[in-house]
């Protein structure tokens, strides 16, 4: 138990990030859903009132730009299934996919409460309460090559790891906003976000490089500050190196932990819709401008200077000279000896990841339209872009569907779809990005298992809304992002 906890905490130290990123489905933007104001606060549904409780929105995201499912589970040469740790795995082919920065972003969002209603003829008000768990893992390409490919090609070389930026945060978000008509053709929306951090980590990476020595040991040159805010207690040895950690289970079971407002932050979103003509509407938005200030149960550690350790080489596990537990223990021992406690545990901040977007929709008929959406993220000093083309069907407030194609993560086979329908006062919806269209077959134990040929993005969202009213009354009204 101690080893697992130590692995978890040290991993958080090394993977702490100063950024929190909120990922919504690309296909949701042009659907007639109350939740689309999460992407652009100027958007509003055709319903005059909506209420969501508990299961109004559940989102699951796994997003990365270098690893697909077929890289983890690979068809073997015989009646077997191999992984990237198998000797038969062609690691050189995998290395070709790597860039300088390789990100992996798992996210879970649960919207606990949602409310939206008309407040006058031209104003729409909305509120949300959401639980969020977001991870951000950015790995330098050379670090992955060193770990999987071995030390031989790096002897005598120094590898820069300045772009290492990985972490995990658990926080609660309460949002309130509105959209209203500014002119006859322009609708503006704003959303204030109040953020309450429950557990988080941040790594201030001022400098990090690794040298592979002639004897295959590693020299780490580091200037790092690791912060963690969580219900855990660290114990340190006589030299102030972390020795062990214990989870405060009593605090975890207490309602005070989940209702805490000590780690407070704020954010803001803004958006606009503008009618160029009766059929053409443009939109723009900027979201996720904000931060969380962590001050509760803060532990600060610092790694500064030069450190020696035996090395990270997964090939030792593959060829049987080391077990994975032995490799992990060696690495953890080295990392523990690199960090020392900082006694003045000061509050630290983590920041939301800004997103800027532009959209255009063209109504072919009253219910059928085409959409174009561009979303640009600014994360960890890098710019990430996603462009989506979609065909959208919105039949009043009864039925809504979208078929979408997205270019993102250096891949161009990202097809998505969304479906929402209303029965009585209940609206059910499900959305998915990156639906696999090409499949492989693997054989394991005589069983044939279908496997997506290339799958590096999973974004699934589903939920149930209680909806009332319908603002689309005239036959000439068009629900596709029409400014009303």
N, C-alpha and C positions, 0 to 999 in steps of 0.2 A: 504494500500500500504506500509506504514511504517513497519508494522509487518512482511509482507512478505519479505521485503528487509532485515530487521534485522535477521529474521530466516535464510535467505540465507547466509548472511555474517558470522554470528556466527557459522553456520554449517561449512562454509569453514574454519574458525579458528580451529574448533575442528577436521576437517578432512583434514587439510593440510598435504601433504606428500612431502618428499624430493626425490621421485622417479617418473620418467615418463617411462611408459612401452609401447613399440610398439608391437602390436600383428598382425601378418600376418597369413593368413590361412595356416594350415598344408598341405592342399591338393595342394597348388600352387607350391610347391618345384619342383616336377618332371614334371610339365606341360610345354609345349612349349610356354611360355608367356614372353614378355619383362619385366614384373614386377617381375619375380622371382629373379632378382638381388637384390631386397630389402631384401631377406632372406639370400642370399649368393652372394657377389659381383663377385665371380668367374663364376657364371652361366651366360649363354648368350642364346638368342633364335636363331632359325634357320634363321630368317629374317636378312637381312643385314642392314635394316633401319626401325625405327619405330618413330612415332610421336603421342603424345596424348595431347589433349586440352580439359579442362573443365570436361569431363566425362570419362577420361581415366582410373580412378580408384576410386571407392567409396567403402569404407569399414565400416561395422557396426559390433561392437563386444560387447557382454555382457557375461562376463566370471566370474564364481564364483565357490566355492567349497563346498557350504553348502545349498543353496536355489534353489529349482526348481520351475517351474511354478505350479506344482501340490500342492506346499506348500502355494501358494498365493491364488489360486482359487481352492476350494475344493468342490467335490460333496456333497450336503446336504442330510439330511435324508428324506426330502420331496421335494416338487416342489419348491426348492429354491437353491440359491448359497451362500455358506458361505466362509469367508476368515479366515486367522489365528487370527483375532480379535474376531471371533465368539465364544460364550461360548461352543459350541459343538466341537470346534476344539481340537484335542488331542495334546496339546503342548508338552507333554512328549515324544511323538514319534519324534517331530521335534527336541527336545533337543538332542536326540541320534545321530543326524547327525552332531552336532557341534563339532569342534575341539578347540584347544587353540586359533588358529588364523583363522578367517573366512574372506575370501576376496571376494570382488565384484569389478570388473573392467570394467566399461563401456568405450567405445572408439568410436570415429567417425573420420575417415580419408578421406580426399578428395584430390586426386592427381590432381592438377590444370594443370600441365604441365609435359610431359615426352618426352625424346628424347634419342635415341640410334642409333649408326651407327658404321660400320666397319672403322677402321683407320689403314689401312694396312692389310697384309695377316693374322696376328695372334692376332690383338688387337681390342678390342671392347670398345667403349666409351659410357657412359650414363649420363644423367642429369635428375633431378626430382625437382619439387616444390610441396609441400604438406601442406595442412592445417590440423592441428591435435587438437582434443579436447580429453583429456585423464583423466579419473578419477581412483582413487585407494582407495578403502575403506576396511580397515582391522580391523575387530571387534573382541575383545576378547570374547571367548565363554561365560564366566561368566557374561559379561555385557549384552549380549542378554538374557541369562537366568534370570537375575535380572529384566530386563525391561518387559519381557513377562510373566515370572512365578511368579513375586512378590517378596517381601522382606523376607517372612517368613523363607525360608531356608538359609538366609544369615545373620540373626541377630547375632551380636557379632563377625562377621567375617570380615576380610580385604581381598579385592579382588585386585590383581595386574592387572593394565591396561597398563603396560609398552609396550605391543605390539600394542596398539592403533595407527594406522598410516593410515590416510585417507586424500584424497585431490582431487584437480582438477586443470588442467592446460590447457591453450589455447596457442598454439605456431605454428609457421610456420617453415618448414624445407626445405632448399635448399641443394640438394645432387649432387655431381659430382664424377664420378669414372671411372675405367677402369678394364678390365681383359686382360691378355696376357699370351702367352706361355713362361714358364720358361725353360722347357725341352720338349722333344718330348712327354712325358706322363704327364706332370705337368702343370696345368694352375692356375695362381694366380690372385686374384682380390682384389681391394681396393676401398673404397668409403669414401670420406670426407663429413661431414654433417655440415652445418651452420644453427644454430638454433636461432630463433628470438621470444622471449617470448612476448605475448600480455597481458595475465592475468594469475596470478598463486598465489598459497598459499603454505606455508610450515609450518609444526608444528615440532619443535624440542622437542621431548618427552624425557626429561632427567629422569623423574620419575613421575609416576601417579598411585595412588592406591585409593581405595574407601572402606570405612568402613560403615556398616549398624548398626546403634545404636539401643538400646533397645526400643526407642520410634519411630522406623522406619524412623527417619531422616538419612541423609547420611553425612558423613564427607569425604571430598575430600582432599587428600594430593598430591600436584602438584608441579612440577618444569617444566614449559612449556614456550616456546617462540614461539609465532605465528607471522608469517610474511605474508603480502599480498601485491601484486603488481597488481594494477588494477585502472581503472578510477573511483574511488569512494573517497568520503570524509567522514571521521569519525568525530563525535562530542563527546566530553567527558564532564562528569560532574565535579563538584568541587574536587572530589576525584580521578580524572583521570580514572574512569571507563567508558567504552564505553556506550554512551547514545543513539546515533542514527547514521544512515549512509545514505548518499545520493549518488545516481549514477550520475556521470557527463555526462548527456545525450548529451551535446554539444560536448564533446570530443569523445563520442562513435559514433557520426555522422560524425566526421571529418576523412578524408582520412589519416591524420597524425597518427591517432591511429593504423590503420590497416597496415600502411607502416612503422611503427616505427622499428628501429634497436637498440634501447637503451638497451634492455634486450637481450644481445648477448651470445651465447654459441657455442660450437663445439663438434663434435663427430666423430667417425671413425668406419668403419666396415672392416673386412678382411676375405678372404676365399680362399679355394683351392680345386681343383679337381685333382684326380690322377687315371690314368688307370692302373689297375692291369693286365687286359687282354683285349681282344677285346670286351668281354661281361660284365666285372665287373669293375665298377668305384666307388671309394671311394671319399667322400667329407668331408670337415670340415670348420667351420666358427666361428667367434666371432663377435658379433654386439652390437650396442648400448653402446659403451664406450664413455661417454661424459657428458656434463653438460650445464645448462643455468645459467647465472649470472643475477639476477634481481636487478635493481637499479632505475627503473622509477616508480614514484608514490608509494613508499614503505611506508607501515604503520606497525609498530612493537608493539606488546603487549606481556605482560608477566604475567603469573600466577605462583606465588611462595608462598608456605606456606600451611596453613590449612583453608578449607572453609566448611561452613555448608549450606546445602540446604534441601528442603523438601523431595526430593527423586524422583526417576524415576520408575513409576509403571504403565504399560499399562493396568494392570488388573483393575485399577480405571476407565478406559474408558469402558472396557468390562462390568463391573457391574453397570455402570451408575452413579457412585459417582462423576465423573469428565468428562467434555467434552475434546476432543482432543486438542481444542484451549486452554483450561485452563491448561492442562498438559504441552503443549508447552510453554505457557507464564511463568509458574513456573520455568521450566527448563532454559529458556532464561534469566529470571531475575537472577537466581543463577549463570549462566555462565557469565553474564555481570559483576556481582559483583566480580567475580574471577579474571578477567583480568584488568590490568592497562596499561596505555600508556607508552611506552619507547620513550624518546624524541630523542635519537640518532639513527634514522632509518638508519641502515647500510644495504648495499646490501647483498643479501643472494643467495644461490645456490640451485638448484634442479638438480638431477642427472638422467641420463638415466639408465634404468635397463639392465645390461649386460645379454647377451644371448650367450650360447655356444652350438654348434650343431655338430652332426656327422651324416653322411648319407652314404648309400650304394645302388647302383642300379645294377640290373642284367638284361641284355637284353636277352629275350627268342627268339625273332625274331627281324627283322629289326625295327618293329614298336611297339612291345609289350614287356613290361618289368615289373619287380617287384622292389619296393623301400622300404627302411627302413630309417626312420628319427627319430633322438633323439634331442630334444631341451630342454635345461636346463636354467631356469631363476633364477637370484639371486636378490631377491626383499625383502626389509624390513627385512633383516636379515634371510630370509628363502630361501630355494631352492625349485623351482617348476619344475616338470619334465613332459614332454609330449613325448610319443613314438607313431609313426605312421607307419603302414604297408599299402602299397598301390599297386594297379595294375594300370599300366599306358599305355595308348595308344597314340602314337604320330605319326600320318600319315603325314610325311613331315611337311610342315608349313601350311597345309590346315585344319587339324582337330586334336584336342588334348582332351583327356578325362582321368579322374582319378576317381577311387573308392578307398576310404581310410577308415581305422579303426584306431582310436586313443585312447590310454589309458591315461587319464589325470583327474585331479580334483577328484581323488579317485573314478572315475566311469569308466566303461568298456563297455559302449554301445554307444560310440561316432562314428557314421558313417558319412562320408563326401563324397562329390562328386564335381567334377569340369568339366566344358565343355567349349571348345573354338573352334570356327570355323571361317574360313576366306572366305569372298565372295568379289572377286575383291581385292581392296587394304584395305578393312576394316576387322578387326578382332574383333569379339564379344566374351565376356567371362563372365561366372558366376561361382562362387565357394561358397560352403557352408560346414561348419563343423557342427557336432552334428545335423544331420537330424533325427527327431523323428521316431522311428520304432514301438513304443508301444503307444497306445492311449487309454484314458479313455473317457467316455461320461458324461457330466454334464447336468442337466436340470434346466433351469432358465426361469420362466414365461411361461412354457409350451413348450419352445424351447430346442431342444437337440443340445448341442454344443460340438464338438470334442475337446479334450484337451490332449496334450502330457502327458504320464504317468510320465516321468522323463525328465526334460529339464533344465539344468543349464548352458548351453553354447550356445551362438548364435554368429556365425562368418560368415558373408555374405559379399562377395566382387563381384563387377561387373563393367564392363566398356567397352569401345570401343577404339581400337588402329588403327591408320593408319600404315600399314606395307608394305614394299617393299622388293623384293629380296628374295633369298633362297640359303643358303650356302650348303644345302644337295643336292649334285649333283650325286655322285656315288651310285650305287646300294648297295655297301658294307657299305656305311656310315650308322651309327645308331644314331638317334637323342637323345637317352636317356642318358643325362649327358656325352656324349662322348667328351673327351678332344680334341679339334681341334684348 
